[in-house]
Amino acid sequence: NAGVTQTPKFRVLKTGQSMTLLCAQDMNHEYMYWYRQDPGMGLRLIHYSVGEGTTAKGEVPDGYNVSRLKKQNFLLGLESAAPSQTSVYFCASSGGGGAFFGQGTRLTVV
Amino acid sequence: GQQLNQSPQSMFIQEGEDVSMNCTSSSIFNTWLWYKQDPGEGPVLLIALYKAGELTSNGRLTAQFGITRKDSFLNISASIPSDVGIYFCAGTYAGKSTFGDGTTLTVKP
């Protein structure tokens, strides 16, 4: 049982480049989330989805876009990466209660 | 937006001691959750609380959902070295989860 899988695990981008982070869950969960975690801080919600085809903004949505075309997948896009987006990104899914998290993607923007 | 105040920020305790941490908010939540995060890993759910006043245990961990729906606490009894890590509270409302900044726990043998 894979749970929540994030791809890639590590990535280095140059300023201005774009990339997509992929999250896949095999638990048939309705809710999916993207968070970022900066050193010494908690998780800040970027975007979330309450079901297939839906997305909503979280606390820090600027500079990011998301899509939930299939129930099991939640994609996070960076159109033009900036150094301020250097962070660890976590995807999570939930059936309505507690969430299950992926292992994280460590992104560095130089 | 919704904000959670989690305290204390860090704790240094002796093995065998009990630990208590809490979260407060100016907003109400439908669900309170407590997670533990180890270095290099994603958070792992410890306890989920769904009703105001609910008191739930998971082994040596006990958590309560405050009556006002604006706060929650987590207690760890008889701490052991593997309790070391960062503990996060999270409140959920209308599908949206907000996290506290975490409590870093260090346990001295």
gemmi code that builds the backbone of each chain (N, CA, C; Angstrom):
import gemmi

chains = {
    "A": [
        ("ASN", (0.853, -1.190, 0.000), (0.000, 0.000, 0.000), (0.888, 1.239, 0.000)),
        ("ALA", (0.884, 1.990, -1.136), (1.832, 3.088, -1.268), (1.413, 4.300, -0.450)),
        ("GLY", (0.094, 4.555, -0.284), (-0.331, 5.744, 0.443), (-0.258, 6.973, -0.428)),
        ("VAL", (0.580, 7.947, -0.043), (0.758, 9.187, -0.795), (2.183, 9.209, -1.337)),
        ("THR", (2.308, 9.357, -2.639), (3.607, 9.345, -3.295), (3.849, 10.664, -3.988)),
        ("GLN", (5.007, 11.278, -3.714), (5.373, 12.537, -4.341), (6.540, 12.326, -5.290)),
        ("THR", (6.482, 13.035, -6.417), (7.551, 12.969, -7.408), (7.861, 14.378, -7.891)),
        ("PRO", (9.141, 14.834, -7.993), (10.341, 14.118, -7.547), (10.589, 14.317, -6.061)),
        ("LYS", (11.638, 13.738, -5.532), (12.016, 13.914, -4.133), (12.941, 15.111, -3.939)),
        ("PHE", (13.731, 15.405, -4.932), (14.655, 16.536, -4.891), (14.663, 17.219, -6.265)),
        ("ARG", (14.846, 18.561, -6.242), (14.963, 19.257, -7.520), (15.640, 20.591, -7.276)),
        ("VAL", (16.520, 20.951, -8.218), (17.149, 22.270, -8.219), (16.707, 22.984, -9.488)),
        ("LEU", (16.180, 24.183, -9.339), (15.702, 24.975, -10.468), (16.468, 26.280, -10.543)),
        ("LYS", (16.577, 26.802, -11.741), (17.095, 28.159, -11.886), (15.925, 29.139, -11.839)),
        ("THR", (16.211, 30.336, -11.361), (15.172, 31.367, -11.309), (14.530, 31.530, -12.678)),
        ("GLY", (13.195, 31.529, -12.690), (12.467, 31.705, -13.933), (12.035, 30.410, -14.591)),
        ("GLN", (12.635, 29.289, -14.199), (12.230, 28.016, -14.771), (10.879, 27.596, -14.210)),
        ("SER", (10.250, 26.667, -14.928), (8.966, 26.143, -14.456), (9.107, 24.664, -14.149)),
        ("MET", (8.207, 24.152, -13.322), (8.191, 22.724, -13.039), (6.844, 22.333, -12.433)),
        ("THR", (6.588, 21.045, -12.464), (5.372, 20.491, -11.889), (5.723, 19.403, -10.899)),
        ("LEU", (5.139, 19.481, -9.709), (5.275, 18.440, -8.701), (4.026, 17.565, -8.765)),
        ("LEU", (4.256, 16.257, -8.732), (3.141, 15.324, -8.840), (2.888, 14.652, -7.505)),
        ("CYS", (1.615, 14.547, -7.146), (1.203, 13.815, -5.950), (0.163, 12.789, -6.353)),
        ("ALA", (0.347, 11.560, -5.903), (-0.601, 10.493, -6.196), (-0.969, 9.778, -4.907)),
        ("GLN", (-2.281, 9.509, -4.740), (-2.730, 8.764, -3.558), (-3.607, 7.598, -4.012)),
        ("ASP", (-3.480, 6.480, -3.268), (-4.212, 5.279, -3.652), (-5.247, 4.890, -2.609)),
        ("MET", (-5.724, 5.864, -1.831), (-6.667, 5.595, -0.742), (-8.085, 6.077, -1.068)),
        ("ASN", (-8.295, 6.513, -2.296), (-9.606, 6.996, -2.745), (-10.092, 8.194, -1.914)),
        ("HIS", (-9.159, 9.018, -1.448), (-9.523, 10.174, -0.636), (-10.072, 11.309, -1.483)),
        ("GLU", (-11.068, 12.019, -0.922), (-11.637, 13.168, -1.619), (-10.728, 14.399, -1.521)),
        ("TYR", (-10.151, 14.609, -0.343), (-9.403, 15.845, -0.085), (-7.914, 15.647, -0.348)),
        ("MET", (-7.335, 16.631, -1.013), (-5.883, 16.632, -1.216), (-5.338, 18.032, -0.979)),
        ("TYR", (-4.078, 18.088, -0.530), (-3.490, 19.355, -0.090), (-2.045, 19.468, -0.559)),
        ("TRP", (-1.611, 20.704, -0.783), (-0.201, 21.011, -0.962), (0.215, 22.018, 0.105)),
        ("TYR", (1.297, 21.674, 0.840), (1.860, 22.542, 1.853), (3.313, 22.830, 1.500)),
        ("ARG", (3.813, 23.940, 2.033), (5.251, 24.176, 2.043), (5.707, 24.319, 3.489)),
        ("GLN", (6.933, 23.849, 3.742), (7.487, 23.936, 5.086), (8.871, 24.536, 4.999)),
        ("ASP", (9.049, 25.663, 5.656), (10.337, 26.350, 5.703), (11.003, 26.052, 7.035)),
        ("PRO", (12.339, 26.158, 7.106), (13.076, 25.765, 8.319), (12.497, 26.372, 9.584)),
        ("GLY", (12.269, 25.495, 10.578), (11.787, 25.957, 11.870), (10.354, 26.413, 11.899)),
        ("MET", (9.636, 26.130, 10.818), (8.251, 26.599, 10.773), (7.299, 25.448, 10.554)),
        ("GLY", (6.039, 25.747, 10.761), (5.002, 24.761, 10.501), (4.710, 24.658, 9.020)),
        ("LEU", (3.642, 23.957, 8.694), (3.246, 23.776, 7.307), (2.238, 24.846, 6.922)),
        ("ARG", (2.508, 25.484, 5.801), (1.582, 26.507, 5.309), (0.866, 25.984, 4.067)),
        ("LEU", (-0.441, 26.127, 4.076), (-1.267, 25.576, 3.011), (-1.174, 26.440, 1.755)),
        ("ILE", (-0.830, 25.821, 0.635), (-0.700, 26.539, -0.628), (-2.033, 26.511, -1.379)),
        ("HIS", (-2.441, 25.313, -1.737), (-3.743, 25.087, -2.387), (-4.297, 23.762, -1.877)),
        ("TYR", (-5.613, 23.593, -2.036), (-6.196, 22.324, -1.666), (-7.360, 21.994, -2.587)),
        ("SER", (-7.849, 20.766, -2.480), (-8.942, 20.304, -3.336), (-9.891, 19.447, -2.497)),
        ("VAL", (-11.172, 19.701, -2.642), (-12.164, 18.922, -1.891), (-12.802, 17.842, -2.759)),
        ("GLY", (-12.308, 17.674, -3.965), (-12.810, 16.613, -4.829), (-12.277, 16.774, -6.236)),
        ("GLU", (-12.426, 15.734, -7.038), (-11.957, 15.768, -8.427), (-12.533, 16.971, -9.153)),
        ("GLY", (-11.653, 17.683, -9.871), (-12.096, 18.838, -10.652), (-12.211, 20.124, -9.871)),
        ("THR", (-11.950, 20.098, -8.553), (-12.058, 21.310, -7.734), (-10.703, 21.696, -7.172)),
        ("THR", (-10.470, 23.001, -7.028), (-9.278, 23.493, -6.345), (-9.653, 24.766, -5.592)),
        ("ALA", (-8.885, 25.080, -4.561), (-9.128, 26.290, -3.784), (-7.807, 26.810, -3.246)),
        ("LYS", (-7.749, 28.116, -3.003), (-6.531, 28.729, -2.501), (-6.391, 28.534, -1.012)),
        ("GLY", (-5.143, 28.337, -0.582), (-4.845, 28.254, 0.829), (-4.292, 29.569, 1.343)),
        ("GLU", (-3.328, 29.469, 2.267), (-2.761, 30.666, 2.902), (-1.749, 31.382, 2.013)),
        ("VAL", (-0.977, 30.623, 1.229), (0.120, 31.201, 0.450), (0.063, 30.736, -1.007)),
        ("PRO", (-0.971, 31.097, -1.762), (-1.148, 30.561, -3.110), (-0.354, 31.246, -4.227)),
        ("ASP", (0.160, 32.460, -3.951), (0.774, 33.248, -5.024), (2.014, 32.564, -5.588)),
        ("GLY", (2.073, 32.507, -6.929), (3.221, 31.898, -7.601), (3.048, 30.419, -7.883)),
        ("TYR", (1.899, 29.868, -7.464), (1.630, 28.439, -7.650), (0.274, 28.233, -8.336)),
        ("ASN", (0.184, 27.149, -9.111), (-1.115, 26.735, -9.638), (-1.261, 25.239, -9.421)),
        ("VAL", (-2.494, 24.773, -9.397), (-2.751, 23.359, -9.136), (-3.825, 22.844, -10.082)),
        ("SER", (-3.852, 21.519, -10.235), (-4.932, 20.893, -10.990), (-5.249, 19.539, -10.386)),
        ("ARG", (-6.534, 19.172, -10.416), (-7.011, 17.891, -9.882), (-7.925, 17.265, -10.945)),
        ("LEU", (-7.307, 16.848, -12.042), (-8.078, 16.286, -13.152), (-8.564, 14.875, -12.837)),
        ("LYS", (-7.779, 14.146, -12.046), (-8.172, 12.805, -11.616), (-8.192, 12.779, -10.097)),
        ("LYS", (-9.071, 12.011, -9.529), (-9.237, 11.970, -8.078), (-7.946, 11.601, -7.369)),
        ("GLN", (-7.158, 10.717, -7.979), (-5.980, 10.225, -7.279), (-4.757, 11.117, -7.419)),
        ("ASN", (-4.825, 12.130, -8.290), (-3.642, 12.960, -8.549), (-3.899, 14.438, -8.251)),
        ("PHE", (-2.880, 15.100, -7.702), (-2.970, 16.532, -7.422), (-1.629, 17.129, -7.825)),
        ("LEU", (-1.645, 17.993, -8.832), (-0.414, 18.547, -9.381), (-0.203, 19.975, -8.895)),
        ("LEU", (1.038, 20.286, -8.555), (1.405, 21.639, -8.142), (2.388, 22.197, -9.165)),
        ("GLY", (2.064, 23.343, -9.754), (2.910, 23.948, -10.763), (3.534, 25.249, -10.301)),
        ("LEU", (4.784, 25.426, -10.696), (5.467, 26.703, -10.503), (5.758, 27.223, -11.907)),
        ("GLU", (5.153, 28.325, -12.294), (5.317, 28.826, -13.660), (6.649, 29.521, -13.878)),
        ("SER", (7.096, 30.271, -12.877), (8.346, 31.018, -12.979), (8.987, 31.033, -11.595)),
        ("ALA", (9.845, 30.042, -11.342), (10.377, 29.842, -10.000), (11.186, 31.041, -9.508)),
        ("ALA", (11.043, 31.310, -8.193), (11.801, 32.382, -7.541), (12.531, 31.806, -6.334)),
        ("PRO", (13.654, 32.412, -5.934), (14.389, 31.906, -4.759), (13.509, 31.790, -3.515)),
        ("SER", (12.501, 32.638, -3.379), (11.611, 32.577, -2.216), (10.769, 31.296, -2.183)),
        ("GLN", (10.774, 30.571, -3.290), (10.030, 29.307, -3.337), (10.896, 28.103, -2.966)),
        ("THR", (12.123, 28.366, -2.573), (12.960, 27.313, -2.019), (12.335, 26.825, -0.724)),
        ("SER", (12.027, 25.538, -0.652), (11.287, 25.017, 0.489), (11.172, 23.497, 0.364)),
        ("VAL", (10.576, 22.895, 1.381), (10.169, 21.496, 1.284), (8.655, 21.474, 1.080)),
        ("TYR", (8.219, 20.780, 0.041), (6.799, 20.735, -0.302), (6.223, 19.377, 0.074)),
        ("PHE", (5.104, 19.422, 0.783), (4.423, 18.193, 1.188), (3.030, 18.151, 0.581)),
        ("CYS", (2.702, 16.988, 0.078), (1.351, 16.696, -0.371), (0.687, 15.825, 0.687)),
        ("ALA", (-0.617, 15.974, 0.831), (-1.359, 15.158, 1.781), (-2.731, 14.852, 1.213)),
        ("SER", (-3.310, 13.758, 1.684), (-4.687, 13.426, 1.300), (-5.466, 13.027, 2.546)),
        ("SER", (-6.782, 13.209, 2.465), (-7.626, 12.925, 3.624), (-8.995, 12.459, 3.153)),
        ("GLY", (-9.570, 11.577, 3.964), (-10.931, 11.142, 3.693), (-11.947, 11.952, 4.474)),
        ("GLY", (-11.467, 12.991, 5.160), (-12.352, 13.844, 5.948), (-11.875, 13.999, 7.380)),
        ("GLY", (-10.953, 13.124, 7.801), (-10.389, 13.225, 9.143), (-8.938, 13.633, 9.050)),
        ("GLY", (-8.079, 12.875, 9.735), (-6.650, 13.178, 9.657), (-6.087, 12.917, 8.277)),
        ("ALA", (-4.997, 13.600, 7.971), (-4.402, 13.491, 6.636), (-3.190, 12.570, 6.650)),
        ("PHE", (-2.936, 11.986, 5.485), (-1.750, 11.184, 5.272), (-0.814, 11.982, 4.369)),
        ("PHE", (0.451, 12.066, 4.777), (1.401, 12.900, 4.062), (2.361, 12.069, 3.230)),
        ("GLY", (2.834, 12.684, 2.149), (3.921, 12.114, 1.381), (5.251, 12.395, 2.058)),
        ("GLN", (6.338, 11.950, 1.412), (7.683, 12.070, 1.982), (8.280, 13.448, 1.754)),
        ("GLY", (7.658, 14.247, 0.920), (8.152, 15.595, 0.677), (9.014, 15.709, -0.562)),
        ("THR", (9.043, 16.923, -1.119), (9.929, 17.272, -2.232), (10.769, 18.455, -1.792)),
        ("ARG", (12.078, 18.259, -1.823), (12.976, 19.352, -1.430), (13.343, 20.134, -2.685)),
        ("LEU", (12.876, 21.370, -2.780), (13.100, 22.208, -3.959), (14.015, 23.368, -3.619)),
        ("THR", (15.043, 23.534, -4.431), (15.954, 24.666, -4.286), (15.909, 25.478, -5.566)),
        ("VAL", (15.697, 26.789, -5.423), (15.690, 27.683, -6.580), (16.903, 28.599, -6.458)),
        ("VAL", (17.769, 28.523, -7.475), (19.015, 29.304, -7.417), (18.977, 30.464, -8.413)),
    ],
    "B": [
        ("GLY", (-7.018, 35.403, 7.948), (-7.217, 33.967, 7.861), (-7.093, 33.298, 9.223)),
        ("GLN", (-7.314, 31.992, 9.231), (-7.257, 31.270, 10.495), (-5.809, 31.101, 10.912)),
        ("GLN", (-5.533, 31.292, 12.198), (-4.190, 31.103, 12.727), (-4.259, 30.289, 13.994)),
        ("LEU", (-3.246, 29.457, 14.165), (-3.142, 28.657, 15.371), (-1.922, 29.075, 16.155)),
        ("ASN", (-2.071, 29.228, 17.466), (-0.954, 29.523, 18.352), (-0.631, 28.261, 19.131)),
        ("GLN", (0.535, 27.699, 18.856), (0.935, 26.464, 19.502), (2.030, 26.759, 20.518)),
        ("SER", (1.902, 26.184, 21.718), (2.916, 26.402, 22.741), (3.098, 25.146, 23.583)),
        ("PRO", (4.301, 24.967, 24.168), (5.454, 25.846, 23.979), (6.126, 25.589, 22.633)),
        ("GLN", (7.056, 26.439, 22.283), (7.776, 26.291, 21.019), (8.745, 25.109, 21.101)),
        ("SER", (9.342, 24.905, 22.289), (10.260, 23.783, 22.472), (10.219, 23.327, 23.930)),
        ("MET", (10.597, 22.063, 24.125), (10.621, 21.496, 25.474), (11.810, 20.563, 25.602)),
        ("PHE", (12.496, 20.663, 26.745), (13.604, 19.771, 27.058), (13.216, 19.043, 28.344)),
        ("ILE", (13.030, 17.734, 28.267), (12.563, 17.018, 29.441), (13.417, 15.785, 29.680)),
        ("GLN", (13.269, 15.251, 30.883), (13.974, 14.040, 31.272), (13.098, 12.833, 30.908)),
        ("GLU", (13.742, 11.769, 30.484), (13.003, 10.543, 30.189), (12.132, 10.161, 31.399)),
        ("GLY", (10.908, 9.777, 31.124), (9.987, 9.403, 32.200), (9.030, 10.509, 32.617)),
        ("GLU", (9.369, 11.754, 32.251), (8.495, 12.865, 32.602), (7.270, 12.921, 31.690)),
        ("ASP", (6.241, 13.607, 32.169), (5.057, 13.851, 31.347), (5.217, 15.177, 30.614)),
        ("VAL", (4.544, 15.283, 29.477), (4.643, 16.453, 28.611), (3.242, 16.960, 28.289)),
        ("SER", (3.115, 18.269, 28.209), (1.834, 18.843, 27.811), (2.056, 20.001, 26.853)),
        ("MET", (1.312, 20.038, 25.766), (1.389, 21.130, 24.807), (-0.029, 21.472, 24.348)),
        ("ASN", (-0.196, 22.705, 23.860), (-1.555, 23.072, 23.483), (-1.590, 24.029, 22.300)),
        ("CYS", (-2.769, 24.135, 21.736), (-3.013, 25.027, 20.610), (-4.274, 25.830, 20.858)),
        ("THR", (-4.211, 27.109, 20.519), (-5.392, 27.954, 20.636), (-5.583, 28.729, 19.349)),
        ("SER", (-6.822, 29.123, 19.102), (-7.149, 29.853, 17.892), (-8.265, 30.836, 18.177)),
        ("SER", (-8.358, 31.872, 17.356), (-9.484, 32.795, 17.450), (-10.661, 32.297, 16.623)),
        ("SER", (-10.433, 31.237, 15.822), (-11.477, 30.675, 14.959), (-11.901, 29.307, 15.479)),
        ("ILE", (-13.088, 28.890, 15.137), (-13.537, 27.552, 15.525), (-13.162, 26.542, 14.444)),
        ("PHE", (-12.964, 25.307, 14.861), (-12.653, 24.223, 13.944), (-13.619, 23.061, 14.160)),
        ("ASN", (-13.823, 22.278, 13.096), (-14.658, 21.080, 13.188), (-13.868, 19.869, 13.637)),
        ("THR", (-12.577, 19.900, 13.372), (-11.697, 18.772, 13.699), (-10.382, 19.320, 14.218)),
        ("TRP", (-9.854, 18.682, 15.261), (-8.503, 18.983, 15.734), (-7.650, 17.737, 15.532)),
        ("LEU", (-6.437, 17.955, 15.049), (-5.544, 16.848, 14.735), (-4.189, 17.109, 15.359)),
        ("TRP", (-3.530, 16.042, 15.763), (-2.160, 16.137, 16.285), (-1.261, 15.203, 15.472)),
        ("TYR", (-0.124, 15.764, 15.025), (0.833, 15.032, 14.205), (2.213, 15.065, 14.848)),
        ("LYS", (3.040, 14.093, 14.465), (4.466, 14.087, 14.845), (5.281, 14.013, 13.566)),
        ("GLN", (6.350, 14.810, 13.522), (7.236, 14.804, 12.358), (8.656, 14.497, 12.794)),
        ("ASP", (9.233, 13.476, 12.175), (10.635, 13.138, 12.382), (11.463, 13.800, 11.282)),
        ("PRO", (12.754, 14.033, 11.516), (13.589, 14.713, 10.516), (13.552, 14.036, 9.154)),
        ("GLY", (13.337, 14.822, 8.101), (13.347, 14.287, 6.748), (12.100, 13.528, 6.340)),
        ("GLU", (11.099, 13.535, 7.208), (9.869, 12.790, 6.920), (8.669, 13.727, 6.887)),
        ("GLY", (7.557, 13.223, 6.351), (6.316, 13.960, 6.436), (5.672, 13.736, 7.795)),
        ("PRO", (4.758, 14.629, 8.203), (4.054, 14.441, 9.475), (3.236, 13.154, 9.470)),
        ("VAL", (3.128, 12.552, 10.650), (2.343, 11.336, 10.818), (1.240, 11.610, 11.832)),
        ("LEU", (0.027, 11.237, 11.500), (-1.118, 11.493, 12.371), (-1.020, 10.671, 13.658)),
        ("LEU", (-1.203, 11.355, 14.802), (-1.203, 10.686, 16.102), (-2.625, 10.498, 16.620)),
        ("ILE", (-3.372, 11.587, 16.642), (-4.723, 11.573, 17.205), (-5.600, 12.532, 16.410)),
        ("ALA", (-6.854, 12.118, 16.181), (-7.858, 12.970, 15.532), (-9.040, 13.135, 16.482)),
        ("LEU", (-9.525, 14.369, 16.588), (-10.639, 14.706, 17.485), (-11.753, 15.343, 16.664)),
        ("TYR", (-12.985, 14.848, 16.851), (-14.066, 15.258, 15.964), (-15.213, 15.996, 16.647)),
        ("LYS", (-15.244, 15.971, 17.988), (-16.365, 16.606, 18.699), (-15.857, 17.466, 19.840)),
        ("ALA", (-16.492, 18.615, 20.046), (-16.132, 19.476, 21.162), (-16.263, 18.703, 22.461)),
        ("GLY", (-15.211, 18.806, 23.309), (-15.199, 18.102, 24.580), (-14.614, 16.694, 24.507)),
        ("GLU", (-14.392, 16.199, 23.300), (-13.893, 14.825, 23.135), (-12.506, 14.676, 23.742)),
        ("LEU", (-12.316, 13.571, 24.451), (-11.027, 13.218, 25.037), (-10.639, 11.868, 24.457)),
        ("THR", (-9.492, 11.796, 23.801), (-9.090, 10.572, 23.099), (-7.671, 10.190, 23.469)),
        ("SER", (-7.443, 8.887, 23.648), (-6.109, 8.387, 23.971), (-5.604, 7.465, 22.895)),
        ("ASN", (-4.278, 7.458, 22.737), (-3.586, 6.562, 21.816), (-2.309, 6.142, 22.519)),
        ("GLY", (-2.388, 5.056, 23.280), (-1.229, 4.624, 24.064), (-0.934, 5.619, 25.165)),
        ("ARG", (0.299, 6.171, 25.151), (0.682, 7.146, 26.175), (0.245, 8.569, 25.826)),
        ("LEU", (-0.406, 8.737, 24.697), (-0.846, 10.055, 24.255), (-2.334, 10.257, 24.562)),
        ("THR", (-2.652, 11.451, 25.046), (-4.041, 11.837, 25.302), (-4.250, 13.235, 24.751)),
        ("ALA", (-5.345, 13.439, 24.041), (-5.645, 14.751, 23.489), (-7.102, 15.088, 23.733)),
        ("GLN", (-7.382, 16.382, 23.817), (-8.758, 16.833, 24.026), (-9.112, 17.950, 23.065)),
        ("PHE", (-10.344, 17.928, 22.610), (-10.949, 18.948, 21.758), (-11.671, 19.912, 22.697)),
        ("GLY", (-11.240, 21.169, 22.731), (-11.812, 22.122, 23.665), (-13.300, 22.369, 23.455)),
        ("ILE", (-13.982, 22.691, 24.527), (-15.429, 22.920, 24.507), (-15.801, 24.054, 23.558)),
        ("THR", (-14.975, 25.075, 23.518), (-15.266, 26.228, 22.663), (-14.945, 25.962, 21.192)),
        ("ARG", (-14.321, 24.824, 20.897), (-13.859, 24.438, 19.541), (-12.708, 25.302, 19.057)),
        ("LYS", (-12.108, 26.079, 19.971), (-11.023, 26.961, 19.584), (-9.681, 26.534, 20.175)),
        ("ASP", (-9.644, 25.386, 20.839), (-8.384, 24.961, 21.422), (-8.322, 23.454, 21.593)),
        ("SER", (-7.092, 22.967, 21.776), (-6.862, 21.542, 21.978), (-5.544, 21.375, 22.713)),
        ("PHE", (-5.420, 20.297, 23.475), (-4.137, 19.991, 24.101), (-3.752, 18.544, 23.838)),
        ("LEU", (-2.437, 18.309, 23.940), (-1.889, 16.960, 23.811), (-1.006, 16.691, 25.016)),
        ("ASN", (-1.217, 15.564, 25.672), (-0.357, 15.120, 26.761), (0.353, 13.840, 26.372)),
        ("ILE", (1.632, 13.757, 26.736), (2.400, 12.530, 26.563), (2.850, 12.098, 27.950)),
        ("SER", (2.513, 10.899, 28.337), (2.900, 10.436, 29.662), (4.137, 9.555, 29.575)),
        ("ALA", (4.938, 9.597, 30.641), (6.124, 8.735, 30.775), (6.965, 8.739, 29.501)),
        ("SER", (7.495, 9.910, 29.148), (8.203, 10.070, 27.871), (9.385, 9.099, 27.750)),
        ("ILE", (9.660, 8.718, 26.509), (10.774, 7.836, 26.177), (11.599, 8.500, 25.070)),
        ("PRO", (12.827, 8.076, 24.848), (13.687, 8.741, 23.854), (13.079, 8.836, 22.454)),
        ("SER", (12.309, 7.868, 22.037), (11.738, 7.900, 20.677), (10.585, 8.902, 20.539)),
        ("ASP", (10.227, 9.572, 21.633), (9.208, 10.638, 21.541), (9.799, 11.913, 20.952)),
        ("VAL", (11.123, 11.962, 20.826), (11.790, 13.131, 20.253), (11.240, 13.428, 18.867)),
        ("GLY", (10.981, 14.696, 18.596), (10.493, 15.109, 17.286), (9.744, 16.418, 17.393)),
        ("ILE", (9.075, 16.782, 16.317), (8.283, 18.000, 16.297), (6.813, 17.600, 16.267)),
        ("TYR", (6.036, 18.171, 17.173), (4.613, 17.867, 17.270), (3.829, 19.064, 16.739)),
        ("PHE", (2.895, 18.788, 15.857), (2.072, 19.835, 15.271), (0.603, 19.606, 15.603)),
        ("CYS", (-0.085, 20.698, 15.921), (-1.534, 20.648, 15.953), (-2.054, 21.179, 14.620)),
        ("ALA", (-3.253, 20.775, 14.276), (-3.894, 21.285, 13.060), (-5.394, 21.336, 13.294)),
        ("GLY", (-6.009, 22.384, 12.804), (-7.461, 22.516, 12.874), (-8.030, 22.484, 11.470)),
        ("THR", (-9.158, 21.830, 11.329), (-9.783, 21.703, 10.013), (-11.184, 22.280, 10.039)),
        ("TYR", (-11.509, 23.082, 8.984), (-12.844, 23.635, 8.830), (-13.157, 23.698, 7.351)),
        ("ALA", (-14.289, 23.133, 6.956), (-14.718, 23.124, 5.550), (-13.640, 22.555, 4.638)),
        ("GLY", (-12.986, 21.500, 5.087), (-11.992, 20.820, 4.262), (-10.622, 21.443, 4.269)),
        ("LYS", (-10.470, 22.602, 4.886), (-9.200, 23.315, 4.891), (-8.507, 23.132, 6.232)),
        ("SER", (-7.240, 22.691, 6.204), (-6.477, 22.454, 7.429), (-5.448, 23.544, 7.647)),
        ("THR", (-5.364, 24.033, 8.871), (-4.373, 25.034, 9.271), (-3.499, 24.433, 10.359)),
        ("PHE", (-2.171, 24.598, 10.218), (-1.218, 24.011, 11.151), (-0.650, 25.055, 12.097)),
        ("GLY", (-0.339, 24.610, 13.336), (0.456, 25.410, 14.238), (1.920, 25.344, 13.826)),
        ("ASP", (2.769, 26.130, 14.499), (4.187, 26.187, 14.143), (5.003, 25.060, 14.757)),
        ("GLY", (4.394, 24.244, 15.609), (5.075, 23.070, 16.111), (5.699, 23.249, 17.485)),
        ("THR", (5.827, 22.135, 18.199), (6.547, 22.069, 19.472), (7.658, 21.048, 19.293)),
        ("THR", (8.910, 21.484, 19.474), (10.054, 20.591, 19.340), (10.345, 19.962, 20.689)),
        ("LEU", (10.281, 18.645, 20.737), (10.476, 17.916, 21.990), (11.826, 17.219, 21.995)),
        ("THR", (12.593, 17.471, 23.039), (13.876, 16.784, 23.256), (13.758, 16.014, 24.552)),
        ("VAL", (14.117, 14.739, 24.530), (14.033, 13.885, 25.707), (15.435, 13.442, 26.095)),
        ("LYS", (15.858, 13.785, 27.284), (17.182, 13.419, 27.766), (17.107, 12.105, 28.526)),
        ("PRO", (17.963, 11.149, 28.158), (17.917, 9.848, 28.843), (18.334, 9.939, 30.304)),
    ],
}
model = gemmi.Model(1)
for chain_id, residues in chains.items():
    chain = gemmi.Chain(chain_id)
    for i, (resn, *xyz) in enumerate(residues, 1):
        res = gemmi.Residue()
        res.name, res.seqid = resn, gemmi.SeqId(i, " ")
        for name, pos in zip(("N", "CA", "C"), xyz):
            atom = gemmi.Atom()
            atom.name, atom.element = name, gemmi.Element(name[0])
            atom.pos, atom.b_iso = gemmi.Position(*pos), 0.0
            res.add_atom(atom)
        chain.add_residue(res)
    model.add_chain(chain)
structure = gemmi.Structure()
structure.add_model(model)
structure.setup_entities()
